[in-house]
Amino acid sequence: MSSETGAAGCGVLARLEEISRDRPDRVLRLRGSLGENPLELLVFRGFSSSTTHPTEVDPDQSALPPGARIEAAELLVGPLRPGAEQVLLGPVPMELLLDPARWC
């Protein structure tokens, strides 16, 4: 299941960022595509950052570019440790993680 971004997708991302502020022990990885290119965003402590494309420096601007498709989300133990990632949940649709209880 994939989610096309736009106002609704940006709103979902803002809500996920809000939830992540209360869970510094979790990292949310969103995977999808932007046109023909892969897209990956990490959400940690209330902020989103792209590992695959440049993002705005302005924190009030969404890290999701127009036309991006989010195909899956994974909840990881944070902070991330390269080579030793621990997946707690996923891949699942990102909307499933709008429930803060799923971040436990």
DSSP file (Angstrom, degrees, kcal/mol; ACC not computed):
  #  RESIDUE AA STRUCTURE BP1 BP2  ACC     N-H-->O    O-->H-N    N-H-->O    O-->H-N    TCO  KAPPA ALPHA  PHI   PSI    X-CA   Y-CA   Z-CA
    1    1 A M              0   0    0      0, 0.0     2,-0.3     0, 0.0    91,-0.0   0.000 360.0 360.0 360.0 130.6    0.0    0.0    0.0
    2    2 A S        -     0   0    0     91,-0.1     2,-0.5    92,-0.0    69,-0.3  -0.873 360.0-143.0-122.0 155.6    1.5    3.4   -0.9
    3    3 A S  E     -A   70   0A   0     67,-3.1    67,-2.8    -2,-0.3     2,-0.3  -0.972  11.6-141.2-120.3 124.1    0.5    6.9    0.0
    4    4 A E  E     -A   69   0A   0     -2,-0.5     5,-0.3    65,-0.2    65,-0.2  -0.659  26.2-129.5 -78.4 134.4    0.8    9.8   -2.5
    5    5 A T        +     0   0    0     63,-2.7     2,-0.3    -2,-0.3    62,-0.3  -0.331  53.6 112.7 -82.4 171.7    2.0   12.9   -0.8
    6    6 A G  S  > S-     0   0    0     60,-0.1     4,-2.6    -2,-0.1     5,-0.2  -0.924  91.3 -34.3 155.9-155.7    0.3   16.3   -1.0
    7    7 A A  H  > S+     0   0    0     -2,-0.3     4,-1.9     1,-0.2     5,-0.1   0.909 142.3  47.6 -59.2 -41.6   -1.4   18.2    1.8
    8    8 A A  H  > S+     0   0    0      2,-0.2     4,-2.1     1,-0.2    -1,-0.2   0.928 112.8  47.7 -66.3 -45.0   -2.7   15.0    3.3
    9    9 A G  H  > S+     0   0    0     -5,-0.3     4,-2.4     1,-0.2    -2,-0.2   0.890 111.7  50.1 -63.6 -39.7    0.7   13.3    3.2
   10   10 A C  H  X S+     0   0    0     -4,-2.6     4,-2.4     2,-0.2    -1,-0.2   0.865 109.4  52.5 -66.5 -35.9    2.4   16.3    4.7
   11   11 A G  H  X S+     0   0    0     -4,-1.9     4,-2.0    -5,-0.2    -2,-0.2   0.888 108.9  49.4 -65.5 -39.5   -0.2   16.3    7.4
   12   12 A V  H  X S+     0   0    0     -4,-2.1     4,-2.4     2,-0.2    -2,-0.2   0.927 111.2  49.7 -64.3 -44.7    0.5   12.7    8.2
   13   13 A L  H  X S+     0   0    0     -4,-2.4     4,-2.5     1,-0.2    -2,-0.2   0.909 109.0  52.3 -61.6 -41.9    4.2   13.4    8.3
   14   14 A A  H  X S+     0   0    0     -4,-2.4     4,-2.0     1,-0.2    -1,-0.2   0.897 110.5  48.2 -61.0 -40.2    3.7   16.3   10.7
   15   15 A R  H  X S+     0   0    0     -4,-2.0     4,-2.3     2,-0.2    -1,-0.2   0.900 110.8  50.5 -67.4 -40.4    1.7   14.1   13.0
   16   16 A L  H  X S+     0   0    0     -4,-2.4     4,-2.2     2,-0.2    -2,-0.2   0.892 109.6  51.2 -64.3 -38.9    4.4   11.4   12.9
   17   17 A E  H  X S+     0   0    0     -4,-2.5     4,-1.1     2,-0.2    -1,-0.2   0.914 109.0  51.8 -61.9 -42.0    7.0   14.0   13.7
   18   18 A E  H >X S+     0   0    0     -4,-2.0     3,-0.6     1,-0.2     4,-0.6   0.922 110.3  47.6 -60.5 -45.9    4.9   15.1   16.7
   19   19 A I  H >< S+     0   0    0     -4,-2.3     3,-1.2     1,-0.2     4,-0.2   0.897 106.7  58.3 -62.0 -40.1    4.6   11.5   18.0
   20   20 A S  H >< S+     0   0    0     -4,-2.2     3,-1.4     1,-0.3    25,-0.5   0.749  90.4  71.2 -66.3 -23.4    8.4   11.0   17.6
   21   21 A R  H << S+     0   0    0     -4,-1.1    -1,-0.3    -3,-0.6    -2,-0.2   0.855 101.2  45.9 -59.3 -33.8    9.1   14.0   19.9
   22   22 A D  T << S+     0   0    0     -3,-1.2    -1,-0.3    -4,-0.6    -2,-0.2   0.447 110.1  57.9 -88.2  -0.8    7.9   11.9   22.8
   23   23 A R    X   +     0   0    0     -3,-1.4     3,-1.9    -4,-0.2    22,-0.3  -0.565  51.3 160.9-130.6  69.5    9.8    8.8   21.7
   24   24 A P  T 3  S+     0   0    0      0, 0.0    -1,-0.1     0, 0.0    -3,-0.1   0.588  76.3  66.0 -66.5  -7.1   13.6    9.6   21.5
   25   25 A D  T 3  S+     0   0    0     -3,-0.1    53,-2.8    52,-0.1     2,-0.3   0.280  96.7  69.2 -94.0  10.2   14.2    5.8   21.7
   26   26 A R  E <   -B   77   0A   0     -3,-1.9    19,-0.5    51,-0.3     2,-0.4  -0.961  57.2-165.5-131.5 147.1   12.6    5.3   18.2
   27   27 A V  E     -B   76   0A   0     49,-2.2    49,-3.3    -2,-0.3     2,-0.5  -0.998  13.2-149.5-127.0 132.5   13.4    6.2   14.6
   28   28 A L  E     -BC  75  43A   0     15,-2.5    15,-2.8    -2,-0.4     2,-0.5  -0.909   8.9-161.9-103.7 124.9   10.8    6.0   11.9
   29   29 A R  E     -BC  74  42A   0     45,-3.0    45,-2.4    -2,-0.5     2,-0.5  -0.934   3.2-165.6-108.1 123.8   12.0    5.1    8.4
   30   30 A L  E     -BC  73  41A   0     11,-2.9    11,-2.4    -2,-0.5     2,-0.4  -0.928   7.0-170.1-108.0 129.3    9.7    5.9    5.5
   31   31 A R  E     +BC  72  40A   0     41,-2.8    40,-2.6    -2,-0.5    41,-2.0  -0.938  27.8 106.2-122.1 143.5   10.5    4.3    2.1
   32   32 A G  E     -BC  70  39A   0      7,-2.4     7,-2.1    -2,-0.4     2,-0.3  -0.803  54.8 -76.1-174.0-142.9    9.0    5.1   -1.2
   33   33 A S  E     -BC  69  38A   0     36,-2.4    36,-3.1     5,-0.3     2,-0.4  -0.981   8.0-155.2-147.1 156.1    9.8    6.8   -4.5
   34   34 A L  E >  S-BC  68  37A   0      3,-2.9     3,-1.8    -2,-0.3     2,-0.4  -0.892  80.0 -51.8-130.2  98.3   10.0   10.2   -6.1
   35   35 A G  T 3  S-     0   0    0     32,-0.6    34,-0.1    -2,-0.4    32,-0.0  -0.592 122.9 -21.2  66.4-125.2    9.4    9.6   -9.8
   36   36 A E  T 3  S+     0   0    0     -2,-0.4    -1,-0.3    -3,-0.1     0, 0.0   0.450 122.8  91.7 -91.6  -2.2   11.8    6.9  -10.8
   37   37 A N  E <  S-C   34   0A   0     -3,-1.8    -3,-2.9     1,-0.1     2,-0.0  -0.698  80.1-110.5-100.2 145.3   14.1    7.5   -7.9
   38   38 A P  E     -C   33   0A   0      0, 0.0     2,-0.4     0, 0.0    -5,-0.3  -0.364  30.4-155.8 -67.5 152.2   14.0    5.8   -4.4
   39   39 A L  E     +C   32   0A   0     -7,-2.1    -7,-2.4    30,-0.1     2,-0.4  -0.996  14.0 176.7-131.5 134.2   13.1    8.0   -1.5
   40   40 A E  E     -C   31   0A   0     -2,-0.4    11,-2.3    -9,-0.2    12,-0.8  -0.982   2.4-177.9-140.3 129.1   13.9    7.4    2.2
   41   41 A L  E     -CD  30  50A   0    -11,-2.4   -11,-2.9    -2,-0.4     2,-0.4  -0.957  12.0-153.6-121.8 143.5   13.1    9.7    5.1
   42   42 A L  E     -CD  29  49A   0      7,-3.0     7,-2.3    -2,-0.4     2,-0.5  -0.966   5.2-159.8-114.2 134.6   14.1    9.3    8.7
   43   43 A V  E     +CD  28  48A   0    -15,-2.8   -15,-2.5    -2,-0.4     2,-0.3  -0.968  23.3 158.3-115.7 120.9   11.9   10.7   11.5
   44   44 A F  E >   - D   0  47A   0      3,-2.5     3,-1.5    -2,-0.5   -17,-0.1  -0.977  62.9 -11.5-148.7 127.5   13.7   11.2   14.8
   45   45 A R  T 3  S-     0   0    0    -25,-0.5   -24,-0.2   -19,-0.5     3,-0.1   0.818 129.6 -46.9  53.2  37.7   12.9   13.5   17.8
   46   46 A G  T 3  S+     0   0    0      1,-0.2     2,-0.4   -30,-0.2    -1,-0.3   0.476 118.0  98.7  91.4   2.1   10.3   15.5   15.9
   47   47 A F  E <   -D   44   0A   0     -3,-1.5    -3,-2.5   -30,-0.1     2,-0.4  -0.937  56.8-146.0-126.8 147.6   12.3   16.1   12.7
   48   48 A S  E     -D   43   0A   0     -2,-0.4     2,-0.4    -5,-0.2    -5,-0.2  -0.883  17.2-179.7-109.1 142.3   12.4   14.5    9.3
   49   49 A S  E     -D   42   0A   0     -7,-2.3    -7,-3.0    -2,-0.4     2,-0.4  -0.998  21.1-133.1-141.7 138.1   15.5   14.1    7.2
   50   50 A S  E     -D   41   0A   0     -2,-0.4    -9,-0.2    -9,-0.2     5,-0.1  -0.725  11.8-170.9 -91.3 138.6   16.0   12.6    3.8
   51   51 A T  S    S+     0   0    0    -11,-2.3   -10,-0.1    -2,-0.4    -1,-0.1   0.433  88.3  42.7 -98.3  -3.1   18.8   10.2    3.1
   52   52 A T  S    S+     0   0    0    -12,-0.8   -11,-0.1     1,-0.3    -1,-0.1   0.571 116.5  21.6-121.8 -13.5   18.2   10.2   -0.6
   53   53 A H  S    S-     0   0    0    -13,-0.3    -1,-0.3     0, 0.0    -3,-0.2  -0.990  84.5 -86.3-153.1 157.8   17.5   13.8   -1.7
   54   54 A P        -     0   0    0      0, 0.0     2,-0.3     0, 0.0    -3,-0.1  -0.320  42.6-161.3 -65.0 147.9   18.1   17.4   -0.6
   55   55 A T        -     0   0    0     -5,-0.1     8,-0.1     1,-0.0     2,-0.0  -0.867  26.8 -88.1-126.3 162.7   15.6   18.9    1.8
   56   56 A E        -     0   0    0      6,-0.3     5,-0.0    -2,-0.3    -1,-0.0  -0.351  22.8-139.5 -66.6 146.9   14.8   22.5    2.8
   57   57 A V  S    S+     0   0    0     -2,-0.0    -1,-0.1     3,-0.0    -2,-0.0   0.756  81.9  94.7 -75.5 -25.7   16.7   24.0    5.7
   58   58 A D    >   -     0   0    0      1,-0.2     3,-1.9     4,-0.1    -2,-0.1  -0.557  68.0-153.5 -70.6 114.8   13.5   25.6    6.9
   59   59 A P  T 3  S+     0   0    0      0, 0.0    -1,-0.2     0, 0.0   -11,-0.1   0.666  92.4  65.9 -66.6 -14.0   12.0   23.2    9.6
   60   60 A D  T 3  S+     0   0    0      2,-0.1     2,-0.4     0, 0.0    -2,-0.1   0.589  88.0  83.4 -81.2  -9.4    8.5   24.6    8.7
   61   61 A Q  S <  S-     0   0    0     -3,-1.9     2,-0.1     1,-0.1    -5,-0.0  -0.775  89.1-112.1 -93.9 137.7    8.8   23.1    5.2
   62   62 A S        -     0   0    0     -2,-0.4    -6,-0.3     1,-0.1    -2,-0.1  -0.380   9.2-140.6 -67.6 143.0    7.9   19.4    4.8
   63   63 A A  S    S+     0   0    0     -8,-0.1    -1,-0.1    -4,-0.1   -53,-0.0   0.580  83.0  91.8 -76.7 -10.9   10.7   17.0    3.9
   64   64 A L  S    S-     0   0    0    -58,-0.1    -2,-0.1   -54,-0.0     3,-0.1  -0.772  73.2-146.0 -87.9 115.0    8.3   15.2    1.6
   65   65 A P    >   -     0   0    0      0, 0.0     3,-1.8     0, 0.0   -60,-0.2  -0.430  33.0 -85.3 -76.0 155.3    8.5   16.7   -1.9
   66   66 A P  T 3  S+     0   0    0      0, 0.0     3,-0.1     0, 0.0   -60,-0.1  -0.321 116.1  25.0 -56.9 138.5    5.4   17.0   -4.1
   67   67 A G  T 3  S+     0   0    0    -62,-0.3   -32,-0.6     1,-0.3     2,-0.1   0.390  86.9 141.2  87.1  -3.4    4.8   13.8   -6.0
   68   68 A A  E <   - B   0  34A   0     -3,-1.8   -63,-2.7   -34,-0.2     2,-0.5  -0.431  38.9-151.2 -70.7 146.6    6.6   11.5   -3.5
   69   69 A R  E     -AB   4  33A   0    -36,-3.1   -36,-2.4   -65,-0.2     2,-0.6  -0.985   1.2-153.7-120.3 125.6    5.0    8.2   -2.8
   70   70 A I  E     +AB   3  32A   0    -67,-2.8   -67,-3.1    -2,-0.5   -38,-0.3  -0.885  18.1 172.3 -98.4 121.6    5.5    6.5    0.6
   71   71 A E  E     +     0   0A   0    -40,-2.6     2,-0.3    -2,-0.6   -39,-0.2   0.709  59.6   3.1-102.1 -25.8    5.2    2.8    0.2
   72   72 A A  E     - B   0  31A   0    -41,-2.0   -41,-2.8    21,-0.1     2,-0.4  -0.995  53.5-149.7-160.7 155.3    6.2    1.5    3.6
   73   73 A A  E     -EB  92  30A   0     19,-2.6    19,-2.1    -2,-0.3     2,-0.4  -0.969   8.5-165.8-128.8 146.2    7.3    2.5    7.1
   74   74 A E  E     - B   0  29A   0    -45,-2.4   -45,-3.0    -2,-0.4     2,-0.6  -0.999  13.2-144.2-131.1 135.9    9.5    0.8    9.6
   75   75 A L  E     -EB  89  28A   0     14,-2.8    13,-3.3    -2,-0.4    14,-1.5  -0.890  27.1-174.9-100.2 125.2    9.9    1.5   13.3
   76   76 A L  E     -EB  87  27A   0    -49,-3.3   -49,-2.2    -2,-0.6     2,-0.3  -0.794  32.6 -99.8-119.2 157.6   13.4    1.1   14.6
   77   77 A V  E     - B   0  26A   0      9,-2.3     9,-0.4    -2,-0.3   -51,-0.3  -0.621  62.4 -99.3 -71.0 132.8   15.2    1.3   17.9
   78   78 A G  S    S+     0   0    0    -53,-2.8     2,-0.2    -2,-0.3   -51,-0.1  -0.786  93.1  38.3-115.8 161.2   16.9    4.7   18.2
   79   79 A P  S    S-     0   0    0      0, 0.0   -52,-0.1     0, 0.0    -2,-0.1   0.652  92.8-118.1 -69.4 160.2   19.3    6.2   17.9
   80   80 A L        -     0   0    0     -2,-0.2    -2,-0.1   -54,-0.1     5,-0.1  -0.338  20.6-157.5 -68.1 144.7   20.4    4.2   14.9
   81   81 A R    >   -     0   0    0     -4,-0.2     3,-2.8    -2,-0.0    -4,-0.1  -0.956  26.4-120.2-121.8 109.5   23.6    2.2   15.0
   82   82 A P  T 3  S+     0   0    0      0, 0.0     0, 0.0     0, 0.0     0, 0.0  -0.211  97.5  10.2 -52.1 130.3   25.0    1.6   11.5
   83   83 A G  T 3  S+     0   0    0      1,-0.0    -3,-0.0     0, 0.0     0, 0.0   0.341 124.1  67.1  82.8  -6.9   25.2   -2.2   10.9
   84   84 A A    <   +     0   0    0     -3,-2.8     2,-0.1     2,-0.0    -3,-0.0  -0.114  64.0 157.8-137.0  39.2   23.2   -3.0   14.0
   85   85 A E        -     0   0    0     -5,-0.1     2,-0.6     1,-0.1    -7,-0.1  -0.380  28.6-150.7 -66.4 142.3   19.7   -1.7   13.2
   86   86 A Q        -     0   0    0     -9,-0.4    -9,-2.3    -2,-0.1     2,-0.5  -0.956   5.3-153.6-118.1 112.3   16.8   -3.2   15.2
   87   87 A V  E     +E   76   0A   0     -2,-0.6   -11,-0.2   -11,-0.2     3,-0.1  -0.747  16.4 176.2 -86.5 123.9   13.5   -3.2   13.4
   88   88 A L  E     +     0   0A   0    -13,-3.3     2,-0.3    -2,-0.5   -12,-0.2   0.766  68.8   5.9 -94.3 -32.5   10.6   -3.2   15.9
   89   89 A L  E    S-E   75   0A   0    -14,-1.5   -14,-2.8     3,-0.0    -1,-0.3  -0.981  85.4 -73.6-154.7 136.1    7.7   -3.0   13.4
   90   90 A G  E     -     0   0A   0      1,-0.3   -16,-0.2    -2,-0.3     2,-0.1  -0.460  36.0 -91.7 120.7 172.2    7.3   -3.1    9.6
   91   91 A P  E    S+     0   0A   0      0, 0.0    -1,-0.3     0, 0.0   -17,-0.2   0.341  77.0 139.5 -75.6 139.5    7.3   -2.7    6.9
   92   92 A V  E     -E   73   0A   0    -19,-2.1   -19,-2.6    -3,-0.2     2,-0.1  -0.903  61.9 -76.1-140.3 164.3    3.7   -1.3    7.3
   93   93 A P    >   -     0   0    0      0, 0.0     3,-1.5     0, 0.0     4,-0.4  -0.444  43.5-125.1 -62.2 140.6    1.7    1.5    5.9
   94   94 A M  G >  S+     0   0    0      1,-0.3     3,-1.5     2,-0.2     4,-0.1   0.813 107.0  66.9 -61.8 -29.5    2.8    4.8    7.5
   95   95 A E  G >  S+     0   0    0      1,-0.3     3,-1.7     2,-0.2    -1,-0.3   0.787  88.1  67.9 -62.2 -26.5   -0.8    5.6    8.6
   96   96 A L  G X  S+     0   0    0     -3,-1.5     3,-0.9     1,-0.3    -1,-0.3   0.809  94.0  58.5 -61.6 -28.8   -0.6    2.6   11.0
   97   97 A L  G <  S+     0   0    0     -3,-1.5    -1,-0.3    -4,-0.4    -2,-0.2   0.321  76.6  90.5 -88.5   9.0    2.0    4.5   13.0
   98   98 A L  G <  S+     0   0    0     -3,-1.7    -1,-0.2    -4,-0.1    -2,-0.1   0.625  71.4  84.1 -72.9 -13.0   -0.4    7.5   13.6
   99   99 A D  S X  S-     0   0    0     -3,-0.9     3,-2.2    -4,-0.2     4,-0.3  -0.829  74.8-153.1 -89.8 109.6   -1.4    5.5   16.8
  100  100 A P  G >  S+     0   0    0      0, 0.0     3,-1.7     0, 0.0    -1,-0.1   0.772  90.3  69.8 -56.2 -26.5    1.2    6.4   19.4
  101  101 A A  G >  S+     0   0    0      1,-0.3     3,-1.1     2,-0.2    -4,-0.1   0.773  89.8  62.6 -63.0 -24.8    0.6    3.0   21.1
  102  102 A R  G <  S+     0   0    0     -3,-2.2    -1,-0.3     1,-0.2    -5,-0.1   0.618  89.7  69.3 -75.1 -11.3    2.3    1.3   18.2
  103  103 A W  G <         0   0    0     -3,-1.7    -1,-0.2    -4,-0.3    -2,-0.2   0.449 360.0 360.0 -85.0  -0.7    5.5    3.1   19.0
  104  104 A C    <         0   0    0     -3,-1.1    -1,-0.2    -4,-0.1    -2,-0.1   0.469 360.0 360.0 -77.5 360.0    6.0    1.1   22.2
